[in-house]
């Protein structure tokens, strides 16, 4: 186990992965943390995989995870890539960001500091004060936010922001094997009882590669995803438990040991 894992899914980001790793290194190195950078190659059909393999010998903190069983010419999606990256990560804390360089790795130190000061389980980025998207994308985000608040009671201001830091147990608790769940990470964490705080972060325009989402391929699937998350919220039941063992002869009392799923056992 190390201090921090920085996880980023990448699909056809050959121009961006090298500067991404360099910027993360520049942001985290001065902190003196034991960290790793985990890039998840999600079915890239360009030179993303080749560039990452070249970098492995140059960057000692870099690890590359390649998604298997991806459909032809496309990946399994961000949710699946995050799911794989979180399970490969070794950090007690896990930071996530997009590989397209629109998230700024320089925001990570301040987010780590806020996490310590607030004793939060997750610090989530808010780009709303500095959005560098088109009017159409910003309007779509506003509509989506209103629907999420109505259907889920979700008060997170910028759920579309991937830049966040969370405790390992939170990352493993989110059901990211379901498509679209990466958009509901903070609200699901709150539903599970974790403390989530928001902080303002920078947002940068995309300068290389192509955007993977437009207005329409986010709006309609996003609405159905909201309904699915609402259904899961209403069906979720507590799963923590305790094991009752024989009395300790020295104490004369029953011994109760907490058990649970994975890293959630000792939450």
C-alpha positions in Angstrom: 0.0 0.0 0.0 1.3 3.4 -1.0 0.1 7.0 -0.3 -1.6 7.9 -3.5 -2.6 6.5 -6.9 -3.6 8.8 -9.7 -5.8 7.0 -12.2 -6.7 8.2 -15.6 -8.7 6.3 -18.4 -7.4 7.0 -21.9 -9.1 6.2 -25.2 -7.3 7.5 -28.3 -5.3 10.2 -26.4 -1.9 9.7 -28.1 -1.0 13.4 -28.1 -2.1 13.8 -24.5 -0.8 10.9 -22.4 2.8 12.1 -22.3 2.1 15.6 -21.1 -0.5 14.3 -18.7 2.0 12.1 -16.9 4.6 14.9 -16.9 2.1 17.3 -15.4 1.0 14.8 -12.7 4.6 14.2 -11.8 5.3 17.9 -11.6 2.3 18.4 -9.3 2.9 15.4 -6.9 6.7 15.1 -6.7 7.2 18.2 -4.4 4.7 16.7 -1.9 7.1 13.9 -0.9 4.4 11.2 -1.3 4.9 7.6 -2.3 2.7 7.6 -5.4 1.9 6.0 -8.7 0.3 7.0 -12.0 -2.1 4.4 -13.4 -3.2 5.0 -17.0 -5.9 2.7 -18.2 -5.8 2.2 -22.0 -9.5 1.6 -22.9 -9.4 0.1 -26.4 -7.4 2.8 -28.1 -7.0 2.4 -31.8 -4.4 5.1 -32.3 -0.8 5.1 -30.8 -1.9 5.6 -27.2 -0.8 2.2 -26.2 2.6 2.5 -28.0 3.3 5.9 -26.4 2.5 4.5 -23.0 4.8 1.5 -23.4 7.6 3.8 -24.5 7.1 5.8 -21.3 7.3 2.9 -19.0 11.1 2.8 -19.1 11.2 6.6 -18.6 8.7 7.1 -15.8 9.3 4.9 -12.7 5.9 5.9 -11.2 3.9 4.9 -14.3 1.8 1.8 -14.6 -0.3 0.9 -17.7 -3.4 -1.1 -17.5 -5.0 -2.3 -20.8 -8.7 -3.1 -20.9 -9.5 -6.6 -22.3 -12.5 -7.6 -24.4 -13.2 -4.1 -25.8 -15.6 -3.8 -28.7 -14.0 -3.2 -32.1 -12.8 0.4 -32.6 -14.1 1.6 -29.2 -13.6 1.1 -25.5 -15.7 -0.2 -22.7 -16.3 3.3 -21.4 -15.1 5.4 -18.5 -17.0 3.5 -15.8 -15.4 0.2 -16.8 -11.9 1.9 -17.1 -12.3 3.4 -13.6 -13.4 0.1 -12.2 -10.3 -1.6 -13.6 -8.0 1.2 -12.5 -9.3 1.4 -9.0 -8.7 -2.4 -8.5 -5.2 -2.1 -9.9 -4.3 0.9 -7.8 -2.3 0.4 -4.6 -2.9 3.8 -3.0 -4.6 4.5 0.3 -6.0 7.5 -1.5 -7.1 7.5 -5.2 -7.2 10.6 -7.4 -8.9 10.5 -10.8 -8.9 12.8 -13.8 -9.5 12.6 -17.5 -6.6 12.0 -19.9 -7.6 14.8 -22.3 -5.7 17.5 -20.3 -8.9 19.4 -19.6 -8.5 18.7 -15.9 -5.5 20.4 -14.4 -3.2 18.1 -12.3 -1.9 21.2 -10.5 -5.2 21.3 -8.6 -4.3 18.0 -6.8 -2.1 19.3 -4.0 -4.8 21.7 -2.8 -7.4 19.0 -3.0 -5.3 16.7 -0.9 -4.9 19.5 1.7 -8.6 20.1 1.8 -9.2 16.4 2.3 -7.0 16.4 5.4 -8.5 19.7 6.8 -12.1 18.6 6.3 -11.7 14.9 7.2 -13.7 14.2 4.0 -13.9 10.8 2.4 -13.9 12.5 -1.1 -13.0 15.9 -2.5 -14.8 16.5 -5.7 -13.8 19.2 -8.3 -16.2 21.9 -9.4 -15.4 23.5 -12.8 -18.5 25.6 -13.0 -16.7 28.8 -12.4 -14.1 28.1 -15.1 -15.9 26.1 -17.8 -14.1 26.1 -21.2 -16.8 24.1 -23.1 -19.2 25.2 -25.8 -22.5 26.8 -24.9 -24.3 23.6 -26.0 -22.2 21.5 -23.6 -22.7 23.9 -20.7 -26.5 24.0 -21.4 -26.6 20.2 -21.4 -24.8 20.1 -18.1 -27.3 22.5 -16.6 -30.3 20.5 -17.7 -28.6 17.3 -16.5 -27.9 18.8 -13.1 -31.6 19.8 -12.7 -32.8 16.3 -13.6 -30.3 14.8 -11.1 -31.5 17.1 -8.3 -35.1 16.3 -9.1 -34.7 12.5 -9.4 -31.9 11.8 -6.9 -31.7 14.8 -4.6 -28.1 15.3 -5.9 -26.8 18.7 -4.9 -23.3 18.1 -6.4 -22.7 21.2 -8.6 -20.5 19.6 -11.3 -21.1 15.9 -11.4 -19.4 15.8 -14.9 -16.0 16.7 -13.4 -13.8 13.6 -13.2 -11.2 15.4 -11.1 -11.6 14.1 -7.5 -9.7 12.4 -4.7 -11.2 9.7 -2.5 -10.3 7.1 0.1 -9.6 3.7 -1.4 -12.6 2.1 0.3 -14.9 4.7 -1.4 -13.5 3.9 -4.8 -14.1 0.2 -4.4 -17.6 0.7 -3.1 -19.0 2.4 -6.2 -20.6 -0.1 -8.7 -18.6 1.0 -11.7 -19.1 -2.2 -13.6 -22.3 -0.6 -14.8 -22.1 1.7 -17.8 -22.6 5.4 -17.0 -22.0 5.1 -13.2 -18.9 7.3 -13.4 -21.3 10.3 -13.7 -22.8 9.4 -10.3 -19.7 8.7 -8.2 -20.1 11.6 -5.7 -23.9 11.2 -5.2 -23.5 7.4 -4.7 -20.7 8.0 -2.2 -23.0 10.2 -0.2 -25.8 7.6 -0.4 -23.4 5.1 1.1 -22.7 7.4 4.0 -19.4 8.9 3.0 -18.5 12.6 3.5 -18.1 14.4 0.1 -17.0 18.0 -0.2 -16.6 20.2 -3.3 -13.9 22.6 -4.3 -13.3 24.9 -7.2 -10.8 23.6 -9.8 -9.6 24.8 -13.2 -10.9 23.7 -16.5 -8.9 23.8 -19.8 -10.0 23.6 -23.4 -9.1 20.4 -25.3 -6.1 21.1 -27.6 -5.5 17.6 -29.0 -7.6 14.5 -29.8 -11.4 14.4 -30.1 -14.1 14.7 -27.5 -15.9 11.4 -26.7 -19.2 13.0 -25.7 -21.6 15.4 -27.3 -24.8 16.9 -26.1 -27.1 14.1 -27.4 -25.0 11.1 -26.6 -24.9 12.4 -23.0 -28.4 13.8 -22.4 -30.7 10.8 -23.3 -28.4 8.1 -21.8 -27.9 10.3 -18.8 -31.6 10.5 -18.1 -32.0 6.7 -18.2 -28.9 6.4 -16.0 -30.5 8.7 -13.4 -33.6 6.5 -13.3 -31.3 3.4 -12.9 -29.4 5.0 -10.0 -32.6 6.1 -8.4 -33.8 2.5 -8.6 -30.6 1.2 -7.1 -30.8 3.7 -4.3 -34.2 2.6 -3.3 -33.2 -1.1 -3.5 -29.9 -0.8 -1.6 -29.8 -2.5 1.8 -27.1 -2.4 4.5 -24.6 -5.2 4.1 -22.3 -4.7 7.1 -22.3 -7.5 9.6 -20.6 -8.7 12.8 -19.3 -12.2 13.6 -20.1 -13.5 17.1 -17.4 -15.9 18.5 -17.0 -17.9 21.6 -16.4 -16.1 24.9 -12.9 -15.1 25.8 -12.2 -17.1 28.9 -10.0 -14.3 30.4 -12.7 -11.7 29.8 -15.8 -13.8 30.2 -17.4 -11.9 27.3 -18.4 -12.6 23.8 -16.0 -11.4 21.2 -17.6 -9.4 18.3 -15.6 -8.9 15.1 -16.7 -6.6 12.4 -16.8 -8.1 8.9 -17.8 -6.6 5.5 -16.9 -6.5 1.9 -13.3 -5.9 0.9 -11.8 -2.6 2.2 -15.2 -1.6 3.6 -14.8 -3.9 6.5 -13.1 -1.4 8.8 -14.8 1.7 7.7 
